[in-house]
Amino acid sequence: MAGQAFGRYQLYRAFAQGGMASIHVARLRLASGFDRIVAVKRVSPSLAQNERNHRMLLEEARISGRVSSPYVVSIFDVIHEPPKRLGIVMEIIRGVSLGTLLGAMAEQEERVPPAVAVAILADALRGLHAAHEATDLDGSPLQVVHRDVSPNNLIVGANGVTRVVDFGIAKALGAEELTLTGEVKGKLGYMPPEQLQGRVTRQADIYAAGIVLWEMLVGVRLRPDDRDQAVDDLRKGVPSPRSKVATIPTALDEVVMTAVAREPAKRFATAEAMAIALEEACAPASHEQVAAFVERHGYDALVAFDEACKEAAEDESTIVTALPTADAAPPPEPAVVPDRPQPPQLATPAASATSRRLVGVGIAAALLIGIGVGVMFGGGGKRDDAAPLAALPDAGRVELAESPPAAAASASFPGIAIAEVPAPPEPSATPVPSASVAPRASAVTASPPRPRTVPSKAWCTPPYTYDANGRKHYKRECLP
């Protein structure tokens, strides 16, 4: 079954349904190969057109995004595409809501074992404490209150860890109030008395957690679904769990009654303090024991969840979202600086035959340069310390006249001068003055070799010269 496009996600079957929204298995696939199964809380299309609902959902995402805890379901993304697409992308948890577990146990007329109840609620309380202590980006406290703690908003994972979900009506006490005048938000069955008057603190969540614990231990709902009856029961107070089930430990009963005290000041100061008191009153079950409890009483829900995830994983028609890459965009044009010469363009593999011939000429020119440098500096002799360079006679110093580059080379490589190797001076009866030697013909148009003549004695005294690095070079024509 192909999924339904929702933003850049594909939606599949819903595994939870509420009055305003449904929770779906969803999948995100990117062109880079990233592939992830997530949960999407999708607001009903008819309600998504309401601007107030948009503000509420964005506020939920903002608040949830500031809560970091292993006991709170993480928020990944927001889908905000008016007028009909509105949703929150969340971490997907393989688990069952506590409400589903309590319903299954009620059908079997069973109660949650005290140790398991303590383990489940202790995790939830630590998640609530993380929300209560959450801060904004600047470090200022948000003073978040969930205001809707109930069995349906506690997900007991198949790994035995419980997480708090759905901050849909959570209130940051310092933020703009989103509740309409005279409207009471939350479930009456878990609401403290002061919330009816609009007074909400973190103790409201502690009260609701106490009611959840009461129902796990007793095995029945505390308050009916009927609104008027629920309000009457709320005003009467909460009976002791031990008055319903005598086997409940006394210490555990005291924790419940402290949490549901009518006056907020008489309740636990923090959710963390209540979690510690719970674990002291009754040793909690391990996560492995809670996992076995979920597998036994939530088996059908887990099977349905697994089938929904398998359906998403096997759908090959899932849209792959392509991300822009550097290869997809054309390279930027190079910046041109006015009045500044641009570097020559490099040859490409598609160069013409003429370009390849020019490259060959350049290589030949480079070889000529190397030969000239080798003749000039390649003697390799050691410097004669007895005759310092400054004391050498002028007759031993030879200045090379500049030779014009070969015509072909200069045409191919403008600005590159090719050095020519000077020919030895003609023998004469007088010493050779310190003058430039006549340039030798270009290597391209070299003249025929001259016959060897015996140099003069003055030219061969001494029979060597020194180069600029102080190395000795013997005059070949003066050698026997």
C-alpha positions in Angstrom: 0.0 0.0 0.0 1.5 3.3 -1.1 1.7 6.1 1.5 0.0 9.5 1.3 2.3 12.5 0.7 2.4 14.8 3.7 5.1 17.5 3.3 8.3 15.6 2.6 7.0 12.5 4.4 4.8 9.6 3.4 1.9 8.8 5.8 0.7 5.3 6.4 -2.0 3.9 8.7 -2.8 5.6 12.0 -2.0 3.7 15.2 -3.7 6.3 17.5 -6.7 8.5 17.1 -7.8 11.6 19.1 -10.5 14.2 18.8 -8.3 16.7 16.9 -5.4 14.6 15.5 -4.3 11.2 14.6 -0.8 9.6 15.0 0.6 7.9 11.9 3.5 5.8 10.9 5.5 7.8 8.4 8.7 7.5 6.4 11.3 9.9 5.2 13.7 9.0 2.3 16.3 11.4 1.0 18.4 11.1 -2.2 21.5 10.9 0.0 20.4 7.5 1.2 19.0 8.6 4.6 15.9 6.6 5.4 13.9 6.8 8.6 10.6 5.6 10.0 8.9 8.3 12.3 5.6 9.1 13.8 3.5 12.1 12.6 0.8 13.7 14.6 -1.5 15.0 11.9 -4.1 17.6 12.8 -7.5 16.9 11.1 -7.6 18.8 7.7 -10.9 20.5 8.8 -9.3 21.7 12.0 -6.0 22.6 10.4 -7.6 25.5 8.7 -8.2 27.2 12.0 -5.5 29.8 12.7 -5.7 29.1 16.5 -5.0 25.5 16.0 -1.9 26.4 14.0 -0.6 28.5 16.8 -1.3 25.8 19.4 0.5 23.1 17.4 3.5 25.4 16.7 3.6 26.2 20.4 3.5 22.5 21.3 6.5 21.9 18.9 8.4 24.8 20.4 7.9 23.6 24.0 8.5 19.9 23.3 11.7 20.8 21.4 13.1 22.4 24.5 12.5 19.2 26.6 15.4 16.8 26.5 14.9 13.5 28.4 14.9 9.8 27.7 11.4 9.7 29.3 9.9 12.2 26.8 9.1 11.5 23.1 11.4 13.7 21.0 10.2 16.2 18.4 12.1 16.2 15.0 10.2 18.4 12.7 7.0 20.5 12.0 4.9 20.3 8.9 3.2 23.7 8.5 1.6 24.0 5.0 -1.6 26.0 5.2 -4.4 25.6 4.8 -4.8 21.8 5.4 -1.4 20.3 6.2 -0.4 20.7 9.8 1.5 18.2 11.9 4.4 17.3 14.2 7.1 14.7 13.3 8.1 12.7 16.4 10.3 9.9 17.5 8.5 6.6 16.9 8.2 4.3 19.9 7.5 0.6 19.7 5.2 0.4 22.6 1.6 0.6 23.9 -0.1 3.5 25.7 -0.8 2.9 29.4 -4.5 3.5 28.6 -4.5 0.5 26.2 -2.8 -1.7 28.8 -5.3 -0.7 31.5 -8.2 -1.4 29.2 -6.8 -4.9 28.4 -6.3 -5.6 32.1 -9.8 -4.4 33.0 -11.3 -6.9 30.5 -9.4 -9.6 32.4 -10.3 -8.1 35.8 -6.6 -7.7 36.7 -4.6 -4.9 38.3 -1.1 -3.7 37.5 1.3 -5.2 40.1 2.6 -2.5 42.5 6.2 -2.9 41.4 5.3 -2.5 37.7 3.1 0.5 38.5 5.9 2.2 40.4 8.4 1.6 37.6 6.0 3.0 34.9 5.1 6.1 36.9 8.6 6.8 38.1 9.8 7.1 34.5 6.8 9.3 33.6 7.6 11.6 36.6 11.2 12.0 35.6 10.0 13.0 32.1 7.6 15.5 33.6 10.4 16.9 35.8 12.5 17.4 32.7 9.6 19.4 31.2 9.1 21.4 34.3 12.8 22.3 34.4 13.1 23.1 30.7 14.7 26.4 29.7 14.5 28.6 26.7 17.5 29.2 24.3 18.7 32.1 26.5 18.6 29.9 29.7 15.5 31.4 31.2 13.0 28.8 32.7 10.0 28.1 30.6 8.0 26.7 33.6 6.3 24.2 31.4 3.2 22.4 32.7 1.8 19.5 30.7 -1.8 19.9 32.0 -2.9 16.6 30.3 -1.2 13.8 32.2 -3.3 10.7 31.6 -2.8 7.0 30.7 -3.3 7.8 27.0 -0.3 10.2 27.1 2.1 7.8 28.7 3.7 5.3 26.2 5.2 2.2 27.8 7.8 0.9 25.4 8.4 -2.7 24.5 11.9 -2.1 26.1 10.2 -1.3 29.4 10.9 2.5 29.4 7.9 4.8 29.8 7.8 8.2 27.9 5.6 11.2 28.2 3.9 12.3 24.9 1.6 15.0 23.7 2.3 18.5 25.0 -0.6 19.7 22.9 -2.2 21.8 25.7 1.0 22.3 27.7 1.4 25.8 29.0 4.6 27.7 29.3 3.6 30.0 32.2 5.6 32.9 30.8 4.2 32.6 27.3 1.0 34.0 25.8 -2.1 32.2 27.0 -3.6 30.2 24.2 -6.7 29.1 26.1 -9.9 31.0 25.3 -11.6 32.9 28.1 -13.7 30.5 30.3 -12.4 27.4 28.6 -11.0 24.6 30.7 -8.4 22.4 29.0 -7.4 18.9 30.1 -9.3 15.8 31.1 -11.6 16.2 34.0 -10.8 12.7 35.2 -7.2 13.7 36.0 -7.6 17.5 36.7 -6.9 19.0 40.1 -9.5 21.3 41.7 -7.5 24.5 41.2 -7.3 23.9 37.4 -11.1 24.6 37.2 -10.3 28.2 38.3 -7.4 28.5 35.8 -4.6 28.2 38.5 -2.0 25.9 37.0 1.4 25.1 38.4 3.7 22.0 38.2 1.7 20.6 41.1 -1.2 20.1 38.6 0.9 17.5 36.8 1.8 15.8 40.1 -1.9 15.6 41.0 -2.7 14.0 37.7 0.2 11.5 38.1 -1.3 10.5 41.5 -4.6 9.8 39.9 -2.9 7.6 37.2 -1.1 5.7 40.0 -4.4 5.3 41.9 -6.1 3.7 38.8 -3.1 1.3 38.2 -3.2 0.1 41.8 -7.0 -0.2 42.1 -7.7 -1.4 38.6 -10.7 0.9 37.9 -11.4 4.4 36.7 -11.6 7.0 39.5 -14.0 9.3 37.8 -16.7 8.6 35.2 -16.7 10.0 31.7 -19.9 12.0 32.5 -18.8 15.7 32.8 -21.2 16.8 35.5 -20.5 13.7 37.6 -16.8 14.1 37.1 -16.9 17.7 38.4 -18.9 16.6 41.5 -16.4 13.8 42.2 -13.5 16.2 41.7 -14.8 18.5 44.4 -15.3 15.6 46.9 -11.7 14.6 47.0 -9.9 11.3 46.3 -10.5 8.2 48.4 -7.5 6.2 49.7 -6.4 3.3 47.4 -6.2 1.0 50.4 -9.9 1.6 51.0 -10.5 -0.1 47.7 -7.7 -2.7 47.7 -6.5 -3.7 51.2 -3.3 -5.4 49.9 -1.8 -2.1 48.6 1.3 -1.3 50.8 0.7 1.5 53.3 3.8 3.5 52.2 2.5 3.4 48.6 -0.9 4.5 49.7 0.6 7.5 51.5 2.5 8.5 48.3 -0.7 8.5 46.3 -2.6 10.6 48.9 0.2 13.1 49.2 0.2 13.6 45.4 -3.6 14.1 45.2 -3.9 16.5 48.2 -6.5 19.2 47.6 -4.1 22.0 48.4 -1.2 22.3 45.9 1.3 23.3 48.7 0.7 19.9 50.4 1.7 17.9 47.4 5.2 16.9 46.4 7.3 19.9 45.6 8.6 18.4 42.3 7.9 15.4 40.1 11.4 14.1 40.9 10.7 14.2 44.6 7.6 12.1 44.0 9.5 9.5 41.9 12.1 9.1 44.7 9.3 8.7 47.3 7.6 6.0 45.1 10.8 4.0 44.7 11.4 4.2 48.5 7.9 3.0 49.2 8.0 0.1 46.9 11.0 -1.4 45.0 10.3 -0.8 41.3 10.3 -3.6 38.7 13.2 -3.7 36.3 12.8 -2.5 32.7 13.0 -6.1 31.6 10.1 -7.0 33.8 8.0 -4.1 32.5 8.9 -5.1 28.9 7.5 -8.6 29.7 4.4 -7.1 31.1 3.9 -5.0 27.9 4.4 -8.0 25.7 1.8 -10.0 27.6 -0.9 -7.4 27.9 -0.3 -5.3 24.8 0.5 -8.0 22.3 -2.3 -7.1 19.9 -1.3 -3.5 19.9 2.3 -4.3 19.2 1.4 -6.6 16.3 -0.7 -3.8 14.7 2.2 -1.4 15.2 4.7 -3.8 13.7 2.5 -4.3 10.6 2.2 -0.6 10.1 5.9 -0.1 10.3 6.5 -3.1 7.9 4.0 -1.6 5.4 6.0 1.7 5.4 9.4 -0.1 5.1 8.3 -2.3 2.2 6.7 0.6 0.2 9.1 1.1 -2.8 6.9 3.9 -4.2 7.9 6.2 -1.3 8.9 9.6 -2.6 12.6 10.3 -2.3 13.2 13.9 -1.5 16.1 15.2 -3.6 18.4 17.6 -1.8 20.4 20.2 -3.7 24.1 19.3 -4.2 27.1 21.1 -5.3 27.2 19.1 -8.6 23.7 20.1 -9.4 24.4 23.9 -9.4 26.5 25.5 -12.2 29.9 26.7 -10.9 30.0 30.4 -10.2 31.6 32.7 -12.7 35.1 33.8 -11.7 35.4 37.3 -10.4 37.1 39.6 -12.9 39.2 42.4 -11.4 39.3 45.5 -13.7 42.6 46.4 -15.3 44.2 43.2 -14.2 45.4 40.6 -16.7 43.6 37.3 -16.4 45.7 34.1 -16.2 45.9 32.0 -19.4 43.2 29.3 -19.8 44.4 25.7 -19.2 44.3 23.3 -22.2 41.5 20.8 -22.1 41.5 17.1 -23.3 39.6 18.3 -26.4 42.5 20.5 -27.5 43.2 20.7 -31.2 46.2 19.2 -33.0 47.8 22.7 -33.2 47.6 23.1 -29.4 49.3 19.7 -28.9 52.1 20.8 -31.3 52.6 24.0 -29.2 52.8 21.9 -26.1 55.6 19.8 -27.8 57.5 23.0 -28.7 57.1 24.1 -25.0 58.7 20.8 -23.8 61.5 21.2 -26.3 62.1 24.7 -25.0 62.2 23.4 -21.4 64.8 20.9 -22.4 67.0 23.6 -24.0 66.7 25.6 -20.7 67.8 22.5 -18.8 70.8 21.9 -21.0 71.9 25.5 -20.7 71.6 25.4 -16.9 73.5 22.1 -16.8 76.4 23.6 -18.9 76.5 26.8 -16.8 76.3 25.2 -13.3 76.9 21.5 -13.8 80.7 21.4 -13.3 80.5 20.0 -9.8 84.0 21.0 -8.9 84.9 22.2 -5.4 85.8 25.8 -4.7 89.6 26.6 -4.4 89.9 28.2 -1.0 93.3 29.5 -1.9 91.8 31.7 -4.6 88.7 33.5 -3.2 86.1 34.6 -5.7 86.7 38.3 -5.2 90.4 37.9 -6.1 89.8 36.3 -9.5 91.2 38.2 -12.5 88.8 39.8 -15.0 90.0 37.4 -17.7 88.4 34.5 -15.7 85.0 36.0 -15.6 82.7 35.4 -18.6 79.5 37.4 -19.1 76.8 35.7 -21.3 75.1 37.9 -23.8 71.3 37.7 -24.0 70.2 35.6 -27.0 66.9 36.2 -28.7 64.5 33.2 -28.2 63.8 30.9 -31.1 61.1 32.2 -33.3 58.8 29.2 -32.9 59.2 29.1 -29.1 58.6 32.8 -28.6 55.5 32.6 -30.7 54.1 29.7 -28.6 55.2 30.9 -25.1 55.3 34.7 -25.0 57.3 36.2 -22.3 59.6 33.2 -21.9 63.3 33.8 -22.8 65.3 30.7 -23.8 69.0 31.0 -22.7 71.6 30.1 -25.2 74.9 28.4 -24.4 77.8 30.8 -25.4 80.5 29.6 -27.7 84.1 29.8 -26.5 85.9 33.0 -27.7 88.2 33.0 -30.7 91.9 32.7 -29.9 93.9 35.9 -30.1 97.4 37.1 -29.3 96.2 39.5 -26.6 94.1 38.9 -23.5 90.4 38.9 -24.0 88.8 42.0 -22.5 85.9 41.9 -20.2 83.3 42.1 -22.9 80.2 40.3 -24.0 80.8 37.3 -26.2 79.1 37.4 -29.6 75.8 35.4 -29.4 75.8 32.0 -30.8 73.3 31.1 -33.5 70.0 29.7 -32.3 69.7 26.0 -31.7 67.1 25.9 -34.3 69.4 27.3 -37.0 72.8 26.2 -35.7 75.9 26.8 -37.9 78.3 24.0 -38.9 80.9 23.1 -36.2 84.1 25.2 -36.4 87.6 23.5 -36.7 89.4 23.2 -33.4 92.3 25.7 -32.9 94.9 26.0 -30.2 93.9 28.8 -27.7 96.3 31.4 -26.6 98.4 31.1 -23.5 96.7 34.1 -22.0 93.2 32.6 -22.4 94.4 29.4 -20.7 96.0 31.2 -17.7 94.4 30.0 -15.6 92.7 27.1 -17.4 89.5 27.4 -15.3 86.8 29.8 -14.1 84.4 30.1 -11.2 80.6 30.4 -11.5 78.3 32.5 -9.3 78.2 29.7 -6.7 82.0 29.4 -6.4 82.3 26.2 -8.2 85.3 25.6 -10.5 84.8 24.9 -14.2 87.8 23.9 -16.5 88.0 25.4 -20.0 87.7 22.4 -22.3 89.8 24.0 -25.1 92.7 24.4 -22.7 92.8 20.7 -21.7 95.5 18.6 -23.4 
